[in-house]
């Protein structure tokens, strides 16, 4: 069941609904708020829309880098697992 949460990002209040627990929603909103504040502090003249778009790009970049790392780790572990299975099969025969 979705719960309603009140968030403040860049001094603007938002109400959202989410299936996630409060701790998760808070961490996500804090992360978005941090990314947006980093952009605002570097350039005071930036519009809210530009800040939101640049923050979205930065967050997407973070996500994409983590996704690549995740896939690389899965590939590495899969290879290691295949090697172990091969060694175990040799021991069993």
SULKA-V562484 format. One line per field, one symbol per residue. burial: I if it has 9 or more other ideal C-beta (glycine too) atoms within 8 Angstrom, else O. A space follows every 10 residues. Layout:
# SULKA-V562484
burial = ???
This chain:
# SULKA-V562484
burial = OOOOIOIOII OOOOOOOIOO OOOIIOOIIO IIIOIIIIII OOOOOIOOOO IIOIIOOIIO OOOOOOOOOO OOOOOOOOOO OOOOOOOOOO OOO
